[in-house]
Amino acid sequence: MRRILADLDEADALVSQRSQTVSGVLRVLATPVLASVLVAPIVPRLTARHAALRVEVDVESYAVPSVEEHDVALFAVEGNIDTGLIARRIASGVSALVASPAYLQRSGLPSGPEDLTHHQCLRYRPPGQHAHAWTLWRQDQADVVSRVIVEPVACSNHVEALLRMVLDGGGILAVSLDLVAHRLASGELVRVLDGWVTAQWSLYAALPSRRHLPARTQAFLDELALQSAALLQQDR
């Protein structure tokens, strides 16, 4: 009996050790901008640290992801939205207006939200939705709100395409400040209407199950949290 119990203990220890090994194929789903800014930088770190790990990254545009065929699916939402998914919140932040120095030199700097109607505005259009009016509020006074209806000169469901337009002097864009923190620091972009924000957002990692996470999924989530924190630090 003691020998059987010892064998069982050894088997349990072996299973536990294997469950903690970061190996196998990790399947990640992300939107284009999240794949570029968050996923791409951490994959080399993971694969260098864990020789038995392989990563597959699927990139799609979506509002709410489908997680059935993936270990992790990343998505960002504005405000508090119940998606019905099993998800962990990774980070949160705000979006605000930005433009290139060349555009502002050519068109002038808005002094208030109402001036946006006289500017070239670029709008992000979520999949399956229409671009709505901009609602802005003071970052330090949430009760000070301004709603501005603008006719955008360009819309897209691809954030990186819109960023390219802004960098090339195409107009004013509402975008996550964490996403463009390095460009604001370098002077490539300038914040417009400083102190006003256009959205509060949260980044989530959707998971296929509430059950025990594979070690490879947990390792990815840990790196994702570090990468998100690094971006948030850039915006300080």
C-alpha positions in Angstrom: 0.0 0.0 0.0 2.8 2.4 0.9 4.5 1.7 -2.5 1.2 2.4 -4.3 0.7 5.7 -2.4 4.3 6.7 -3.2 3.8 6.0 -6.9 0.6 8.1 -6.8 2.4 11.0 -5.1 5.2 10.8 -7.7 2.6 10.8 -10.5 0.8 13.8 -9.0 4.1 15.6 -8.7 4.9 14.9 -12.3 1.5 16.1 -13.6 1.9 19.3 -11.5 5.4 19.9 -12.9 4.2 19.4 -16.5 1.3 21.7 -15.9 3.7 24.5 -14.9 5.9 24.0 -18.0 5.4 26.7 -20.6 5.1 24.7 -23.7 2.8 23.8 -26.6 1.0 26.2 -29.0 -0.5 29.5 -27.6 -3.2 30.8 -29.9 -3.8 34.6 -29.6 -6.5 36.7 -31.3 -6.0 40.5 -31.5 -7.1 43.5 -33.4 -4.4 45.0 -35.7 -3.4 47.8 -33.3 -3.3 45.5 -30.3 -1.3 42.9 -32.2 1.2 45.5 -33.2 1.5 47.5 -30.0 1.0 44.8 -27.3 1.4 41.3 -28.7 4.3 41.7 -31.2 6.8 43.1 -28.6 6.2 40.3 -26.0 6.2 37.2 -28.3 10.0 37.3 -28.8 10.5 37.6 -25.0 8.2 34.6 -24.4 9.7 32.3 -27.1 13.3 33.2 -26.0 12.5 32.3 -22.4 10.5 29.2 -23.1 12.1 27.0 -25.8 9.1 24.6 -26.0 6.6 27.4 -26.7 5.1 28.3 -30.1 2.8 31.2 -30.6 0.1 31.7 -33.3 -1.3 35.3 -33.6 -4.5 35.8 -35.6 -5.2 39.4 -36.5 -8.8 40.6 -37.2 -10.9 43.7 -36.8 -13.8 43.1 -34.4 -15.8 44.8 -31.6 -16.3 41.7 -29.5 -14.0 38.7 -30.2 -14.9 35.0 -30.6 -12.7 33.0 -28.3 -13.6 29.4 -29.1 -10.6 28.7 -31.2 -8.0 30.7 -29.2 -6.4 30.6 -25.8 -6.6 34.4 -25.4 -8.5 37.1 -27.3 -7.7 40.8 -26.7 -10.3 43.6 -27.0 -10.7 47.1 -25.8 -14.1 48.7 -24.9 -15.2 52.1 -23.9 -16.9 52.5 -20.5 -18.5 49.5 -18.8 -19.9 47.0 -21.3 -21.1 43.5 -20.5 -19.9 41.4 -23.3 -20.8 38.1 -21.7 -17.2 36.9 -22.1 -15.0 35.4 -19.4 -12.3 38.1 -19.4 -9.6 39.7 -17.3 -9.1 43.4 -17.3 -5.5 44.2 -18.1 -5.4 48.0 -18.2 -7.5 51.1 -18.5 -6.9 54.6 -19.8 -8.3 57.6 -21.7 -8.5 58.8 -25.3 -8.0 62.4 -26.4 -7.4 64.4 -29.5 -4.1 64.6 -31.3 -2.7 66.1 -34.5 0.6 66.6 -36.2 2.6 69.9 -35.8 2.4 70.4 -39.6 -1.4 70.2 -39.5 -1.7 72.6 -36.6 0.7 75.1 -38.2 -1.4 75.0 -41.3 -4.9 75.1 -39.7 -4.4 76.6 -36.3 -4.9 75.2 -32.8 -8.6 74.8 -31.6 -9.2 76.8 -28.5 -12.4 74.9 -27.5 -14.4 71.9 -28.5 -16.7 74.0 -30.7 -13.8 74.9 -32.9 -13.6 71.3 -34.1 -16.4 71.9 -36.6 -13.9 74.0 -38.6 -11.2 71.4 -38.7 -10.4 68.3 -40.6 -11.4 65.5 -38.3 -10.5 61.8 -38.7 -12.8 59.2 -37.0 -12.4 55.6 -35.9 -15.4 53.6 -36.9 -15.9 50.4 -35.0 -16.9 47.3 -37.1 -20.6 47.4 -37.8 -21.1 50.9 -36.4 -21.2 54.5 -37.6 -19.0 57.3 -36.5 -20.9 59.2 -33.8 -20.6 62.8 -32.6 -17.6 63.5 -30.4 -18.4 63.9 -26.7 -15.7 65.5 -24.7 -15.3 66.2 -21.0 -12.8 67.8 -18.8 -10.4 65.2 -17.4 -10.5 67.0 -14.0 -14.2 68.0 -14.1 -16.3 65.1 -15.4 -19.5 67.2 -15.2 -18.1 69.7 -17.8 -19.3 68.1 -21.1 -19.3 69.2 -24.7 -20.9 67.3 -27.5 -19.7 68.3 -31.0 -21.1 67.0 -34.3 -18.4 67.0 -36.9 -18.3 65.7 -40.5 -15.1 63.6 -40.7 -12.9 63.9 -43.8 -12.0 60.2 -43.4 -13.2 57.2 -41.3 -11.7 53.8 -40.8 -12.0 50.7 -38.6 -8.2 50.5 -38.7 -6.5 52.6 -36.0 -3.0 52.3 -37.5 -4.2 53.6 -40.9 -5.8 56.6 -39.1 -2.5 57.2 -37.2 -0.6 57.3 -40.5 -3.1 59.9 -41.8 -2.6 62.0 -38.7 1.2 61.8 -38.9 1.1 62.9 -42.5 -0.9 66.0 -41.5 -4.4 64.7 -42.4 -6.2 66.2 -39.4 -7.3 65.7 -35.8 -7.9 62.2 -34.4 -9.3 60.9 -31.0 -7.0 58.0 -29.9 -5.8 56.3 -26.8 -3.0 58.5 -25.2 -1.1 55.3 -24.2 -1.0 54.2 -27.8 0.7 57.4 -29.0 2.6 58.3 -25.8 6.0 57.9 -27.5 4.9 60.0 -30.5 3.7 62.8 -28.1 7.0 62.6 -26.2 9.0 62.9 -29.5 7.0 65.8 -30.8 5.6 63.8 -33.8 2.1 64.4 -32.5 0.7 67.2 -30.3 -2.3 66.9 -27.9 -5.2 69.1 -29.0 -7.5 70.6 -26.4 -5.3 69.6 -23.5 -7.3 68.6 -20.5 -10.3 67.3 -22.6 -10.8 63.6 -23.1 -13.1 61.7 -25.5 -13.4 58.3 -23.9 -12.4 56.1 -21.0 -11.5 52.6 -22.2 -10.5 49.2 -20.7 -8.3 46.5 -22.2 -9.5 42.9 -21.6 -8.1 39.4 -22.3 -11.0 37.0 -23.0 -10.5 33.4 -22.1 -12.3 30.3 -23.3 -12.9 28.9 -19.8 -12.9 29.6 -16.1 -11.0 26.5 -15.4 -7.3 26.3 -14.6 -5.2 28.3 -17.1 -2.4 26.5 -19.0 1.0 27.7 -18.0 1.5 29.2 -21.5 -1.6 31.3 -21.1 -0.6 32.6 -17.7 2.9 33.4 -18.9 1.4 35.4 -21.8 -1.0 37.3 -19.5 1.9 38.1 -17.2 3.9 39.6 -20.0 0.9 41.4 -21.4 0.4 43.1 -18.0 4.0 44.2 -18.0 3.8 45.6 -21.6 0.6 47.4 -20.8 2.2 48.9 -17.7 5.2 50.1 -19.7 2.9 51.9 -22.1 0.9 53.5 -19.3 4.2 54.7 -17.8 5.1 56.4 -21.0 2.0 58.5 -20.8 2.7 59.8 -17.3 
